[in-house]
Amino acid sequence: MKAKLQKIGNSKGIRIPKAIIDEIGFETAVELTVENNRLVIAPVRGVRADWERGFQGVKKEPLILPDTFSNEFDQDEWTW
């Protein structure tokens, strides 16, 4: 599909058809990058968008912490 560049102040813009917006999932913002001399327009993903997939490989065993934590600071600096 071809699109005509529209003058917007000192910049230029394009109109993205609704069908493409719906298919890709654009909302209120997009991310623009240049790859191999091509403009890539991608939907902005939330900061934690891929966390669920990333956690799928994590062991689901409970985290067991020691009953006490001790270090030199505890031994030398604290008075109880």
DAFENNOR-V789193 format. One record per backbone hydrogen bond with DSSP energy under -0.5 kcal/mol. NH is the residue of the N-H (numbers start at 1). CO is the residue of the C=O. If there is no record, write none. Layout:
BEGIN
nh=[NH,NH]
co=[CO,CO]
END
This chain:
BEGIN
nh=[6,8,11,13,17,20,21,22,23,24,25,26,27,31,32,33,35,35,38,40,40,41,42,42,44,49,51,54,55,56,56,57,58,64,65,75,76,77,78]
co=[13,11,8,6,15,17,17,18,19,20,21,21,29,42,30,40,33,38,35,33,38,39,31,40,29,46,48,50,51,52,53,54,55,62,63,71,72,73,73]
END
